């Protein structure tokens, strides 16, 4: 005994009623898919914003460490072993300033 499957719901006698029911099901599926897409987009946006915030805070932390190192070098500049490091740091800063000036002129 084989079973026959169709696009109509079991117990539906009228073809128009079955067609209407299927249209409703399709509309509901589309609404559900749109809701899922919107939910995914919102969660992706939240995840992306979280990554940006984490990156920004990490970058700020690195800048803070560099600033502390610069302050430490300046405090210890009287020590002979720190003088070359300080002069290298100052040279790097002057190079960075020169590069930023040349980029701002472009």
Buried (B, 14 or more C-beta within 10 A) or exposed (E): EEEEEEEBEEEBEEEEEBEEBBEEEEEEEEEEEEEEEEEEEEEEEEEEEEEEEEEEEEEEEEEEEEEEEBEEBEEEEEEEEBEEBBEEBEEEEEEEEEEEEEEEEE
